[in-house]
Amino acid sequence: MADHVPRLSGRSENIVESSRLGPFAVQPVGLGAMQLTGPGAFGPPRDRHEAIRLLRVAVDIGVDHIDTAQYYGPDVANQLIRDALHPYPPGLILVSKVGARRDSRGGVLTWDEPAQLCQGIEDNLRSLGVDHLPVVNLRLMRSTPPDALFDDQLAAMIAARDEGLIQGIGLSNVTAAHLLHAVQETDLACVQNAYHLGNRRSQPVLDECTRRGIAFVPFAPLASGSLAHNSGSDDSPVGIVARRLGCTRAQIAIAWTLALSPHTLVIPGTSSTAHLRENVAATTISLDADALAQLAET
Ligand SMILES: NC(=O)c1ccc[n+]([C@@H]2O[C@H](COP(=O)([O-])OP(=O)(O)OC[C@H]3O[C@@H](n4cnc5c(N)ncnc54)[C@H](OP(=O)(O)O)[C@@H]3O)[C@@H](O)[C@H]2O)c1
């Protein structure tokens, strides 16, 4: 990855003020709810009480953006959010996604025909106990270029917005070609692709989002935890920078992501209230030029 130094066009000093998520103002660090379910995003959590507590602490410390999906569980993440936070405080932006569903053994099924997307939106509204959602991502499950199905999927999302079921449309797991195609049809609130220090394949998508002022919300910003795990003998760039700046590896990964662009938001997933607090505190970390150069070697 050393040859691919990301363009740092945004927050050279990390920020604590709000960022844009489509029409909404949110804090740069949100919460990914996928880790609140059982293992593999299937079934109930080991400690339901702790999951509920975490969601309430999140809102108490200023988290105003929670990423979820009806198919996390299924219904588990949404039900926990509902039990913990409904009626939702003003300004809390719940973002969900459609395009997949779970079978009874936890397998992930593609569920992306237009009628299935509409059903997916309805399932999210039901399980979250709302009549509309701020943002829903169209999560692509197939690796096909923009095609007739993609047009039909976009049309279904636009129709849902026209009906008032969703306020903003996002895309997830897309290429720059999908993004450029979609913006000819509709405004987008966000793009949610995999992207972190060890996987920058979505750089063209991030660049396009930055150019267009669309929020880029990388999923798995901690590489599903591997960037965050602390180890005393860690001589990786993330470990070295974390030690020098006196913070954790997770905080470095989050601060780096936020420094990429003024349009980047993060939604680290956690089942730990201590980790949640740590992740939110990453907004106070400023990465200097030496740190950014070292992290480029990741
Ligand atoms: N659009 C999509 O297709 C898609 C796909 C995947 C995920 N997502 C969304 O993106 C969110 C984030 O992705 P993710 O949860 O898969 O991966 P992630 O945020 O990269 O990593 C989550 C892992 O990191 C650990 N972790 C979190 N904070 C930590 C800290 N401060 N110190 C040490 N470990 C820490 C968590 O363990 P602990 O529980 O122990 O903290 C968990 O194992 C998800 O929750 C979900 O909402 C979307």
The ligand as a Gaussian input file, in Angstrom:
#p B3LYP/6-31G(d) Opt

LIG

0 1
 N      -22.680000      -1.607000       4.009000
 C      -22.218000      -2.793000       4.330000
 O      -22.252000      -3.732000       3.541000
 C      -21.608000      -3.014000       5.670000
 C      -20.778000      -4.135000       5.866000
 C      -20.195000      -4.318000       7.116000
 C      -20.448000      -3.414000       8.128000
 N      -21.266000      -2.342000       7.918000
 C      -21.497000      -1.346000       8.987000
 O      -20.238000      -0.805000       9.334000
 C      -20.055000      -0.899000      10.754000
 C      -18.584000      -1.037000      11.059000
 O      -18.064000      -2.223000      10.496000
 P      -17.706000      -3.500000      11.380000
 O      -18.410000      -3.426000      12.671000
 O      -17.927000      -4.672000      10.530000
 O      -16.132000      -3.406000      11.546000
 P      -15.136000      -2.376000      12.266000
 O      -15.859000      -1.187000      12.746000
 O      -13.994000      -2.209000      11.347000
 O      -14.583000      -3.256000      13.480000
 C      -15.415000      -3.780000      14.465000
 C      -14.515000      -4.595000      15.381000
 O      -13.582000      -3.738000      16.013000
 C      -13.623000      -3.896000      17.417000
 N      -13.454000      -2.576000      18.010000
 C      -14.231000      -1.482000      17.864000
 N      -13.726000      -0.436000      18.539000
 C      -12.587000      -0.882000      19.137000
 C      -11.626000      -0.287000      19.972000
 N      -11.709000       1.004000      20.337000
 N      -10.600000      -1.057000      20.433000
 C      -10.487000      -2.365000      20.057000
 N      -11.381000      -2.980000      19.260000
 C      -12.427000      -2.255000      18.798000
 C      -14.965000      -4.495000      17.729000
 O      -14.889000      -5.318000      18.862000
 P      -15.633000      -4.907000      20.243000
 O      -17.057000      -5.270000      20.045000
 O      -14.917000      -5.723000      21.252000
 O      -15.417000      -3.436000      20.426000
 C      -15.264000      -5.318000      16.474000
 O      -14.707000      -6.596000      16.599000
 C      -20.893000      -2.131000      11.137000
 O      -21.162000      -2.171000      12.506000
 C      -22.102000      -1.945000      10.247000
 O      -23.015000      -1.036000      10.847000
 C      -21.839000      -2.131000       6.702000

